[in-house]
Amino acid sequence: MTYEITGRTRLGCLLGTPVTHSLSPMMYNESFRLLGIDRVYLCFDTKNADLGALVQSLRQMDVFGFNLTMPDKERILPFLDEIDPAAQMIGAVNTVKNENGRLIGYNTDGVGYMRSVCEAGCDPSISEMTLLGAGGAAASIAVHAALDGIPALHIVNRHGRSWEKALCLAETITRNTNCRADVTDLADNAAVQDCLAKSRLLTNATSVGMSPNEDTTPIADSTWLHPDLLVSDIIYNPRQTRLLRDAAAQGCRTLNGLYMLLYQGAAAFRIWTGQDMPVEEVRKKYFQ
């Protein structure tokens, strides 16, 4: 199908830093081309930007919507007109839809992640989970894992400025779902090892191991990883992080962040367009 930018083409974009590695432009623009939708999607690095001023500019430009990545998923909240209830519970937004000048925030990270985990053969209802991190993506994964039936969730986080956020996340999940959530200090090696021993799913929802710091890993000792673990990483650049390499060496099944990206993108695409993203075509072209 012919795909041309016209005088009527509407813009969408990704905000955050870094963004040059993102597959989102290829994923969305190929979907627009295949479905004949007159839209285009770009990336904007917001490292030194005034986010409020930038969002106001996007509103005035009548963009159809935008995505947010680190560190803007929480920073965006004061600049939105409405926030979806699930995103309110998570405390972070990764997808914004412009409805006649009103900016409405959603969070599709956890939906995409849990779909990828289920397709990898992990049954949430019988799988205790260890989650590394408590940021925007981690919160979305935690909430949706709990809603999908994870019976116990162990949030592992550094005892620093995000520690209170981790405690709040665990309390929110325990209060509002049937999942029991607790928080462990990453520096407490014995406690982390105990969490992993009880878990069947380990998720790194931090940036540790992301390019260009590919030699780093959030797990101090790879022997803590056991063959019953599905070890997943929301990072997809590189596609095989040190954590995943170490896990494979211990006999674990592994999963990178590519399919989380694909499926959270599909959820965002439906929010923006009301149509299903051509997932199989996009998967074959960009996610092999």
Secondary structure, DSSP 8 states (H G I E B T S, - for coil): ------TT-EEEEEEESS-TT-SHHHHHHHHHHHHT--EEEEEEE-TT--HHHHHHHHHHTT-SEEEE-TTHHHHTGGG-SEE-HHHHHHT--SEEEEETTEEEEE--HHHHHHHHHHHTT--GGG--EEEE--SHHHHHHHHHHHHTT-SEEEEEE-SSTTHHHHHHHHHHHHHHSS-EEEEEETT-HHHHHHHHHH-SEEEE-SSTT-TT-TT--S-S-GGG--TT-EEEES--SSSS-HHHHHHHHTT-EEE-SHHHHHHHHHHHHHHHHSS---HHHHHHHH--
